[in-house]
Amino acid sequence: MEDTINGNTYHSVRITNIKTKEELKIPFTYGYGEQYKSNTLNALCKKDNTSKFSLYHDFIYWIDEENCLMKDVKRWGK
C-alpha cells in the first residue's frame, strides 16, 4: 500500500501453515518494494529456525495485493 501524500509504502503479512492452520501475522509496517518478503522470511526463521533459502524456494506461495486501502492493510495484519 502506498501513502500517496508522502510517498511511503506499507505492508502487513499473514502467514498460514496449510497443514496446521496456524497463523503468524506481521502487523502494519513501513517497507518498500518486496520488503514484505524479507520480513516474512525473517519472521519464519525466528519462529522455526529454518533456512531462508529453503523457505523461499520450497514452501512459500506469495500473494501480493496492489492498490489496497490503508484500513485493509492494517486489518490484514491484526
Secondary structure, DSSP 8 states (H G I E B T S, - for coil): -EETTTTEEEEEEEEE-TTT--EEEEEEEE--TTHHHHHHHHHHHHHH---HHHHHHHT-------S--HHHHHHHT-
